[in-house]
Amino acid sequence: MILGMTGSSFIVKQLGLPWQTMAIIAVVLIVLMVVWYAIALRDNIAEKRAMRSGAATAETASATETAVETGSTGEKPRLFSMRFIACYALYFCTCYAYYMIVTWLPSFLETDRGITGGLIGIITSMISVTAIPGALYFSRMSDKKRDKKSQIILGLEIAAFVLVAVSMLAPDATSLSIILLLYGLLGKLAVDPVLISYMSDQADPKSVATTLGVFNFFGMASSVVAPALTGVIEFDNVLAYLNGTPRNVCTL
């Protein structure tokens, strides 16, 4: 993300090249990675079959150990139980805020704050600068305090909400950059591994992949809704301003 946001701003804004240039670069990188994986990865299905009998025993022991550590020995919640629905909704809102920032922050910086050129990409990519240590730190904390995962998730979500709200009042680019650095440390990219780990612990061992698939569906749905809905809200605000009837618009 750091290279993509910074590089795209430099290539399009500074060098004046068409935006299709970034798409071509992305396609070339994807093709190279596909070739690399095809060469580097080998089929180890034979080894997996040889270890299948031992893996079944290890899986049973691991499931028992996890249940003891997490204190969850009862029946696992269903795919659309109230607990999981709450997690799906939470992840949707978490991703909504993230994708709204990533897609609309460059436009906001240029139109509302007057920031131009490669500085737009640098400011936007600051989210990822602190996201790496943040994700590693809170993932480690989650592993050490397995019975406190829900509290860790709740704390990170509240912190992210406060930072997104405060970012609207940032007086200058420096303050906004600091807020984005903190959001990277405490926001979506930090809560992702903890939330996924929590879902894996709570899910039925026979349907972990399905549960995580539905969970990821709600997260990715926000990547479709956030840019479009934010664009509609922005367009409505512009029309209201031009008509001389400003109005308050509430979003997630």
Secondary structure, DSSP 8 states (H G I E B T S, - for coil): -HHHHHHHHIIIIIS---THHHHHHHHHHHHHHHHHHHHH----HHHHHHTHHHHHHHHHHHHHHHHHHHT--S----TT-HHHHHHHHHHHHHHHHHHHHHHHHHHHHHHTS---TTHHHHHHHHHHHHHHHHHHHHHHHHHH-GGGHHHHHHHHHHHHHHHHHHHTT--SHHHHHHHHHHHHHHSHHHHHHHHHHHHHHHS-GGGHHHHHHHHHHHHHHHHHHHHHHHHHHHHHHHHHHHTT--------
